[in-house]
Amino acid sequence: METLFKTLESPARLTFELSGDLDSKTGPGIKAALVKAIDDTKTEVCLDLANVPYIDSSGLNILLTVHKIQAERGLPMVLRNPSENVRRLFVLSNLEHYFTLEPAEA
């Protein structure tokens, strides 16, 4: 499944609505696009994972890379609405407390 994303920007937050798997097949392109997209941001970055059913180690690497870039700038990164499968991956990878997780907006 090809992964796509849509960007939504507000003064306080840059949101990427991801759709599809984050895996070794789609990971390199998504990682490059996200890193480029956040290059000049001075706001919080939110990755909306509502439509991401599967993440492998390549996908985790993307999330960790974006988190690191934001942390180096003193800016937050939020993961919004991860599925139960994705949450389980965070627990198994011992990353459930590393990321800031946010439920879907009401």
Secondary structure as UniProt FT lines:
FT   STRAND          4..9
FT   STRAND          13..19
FT   TURN            24..26
FT   HELIX           27..37
FT   TURN            38..40
FT   STRAND          44..51
FT   HELIX           57..72
FT   TURN            73..74
FT   STRAND          77..80
FT   HELIX           84..92
FT   TURN            93..94
FT   TURN            96..98
FT   STRAND          100..102
//
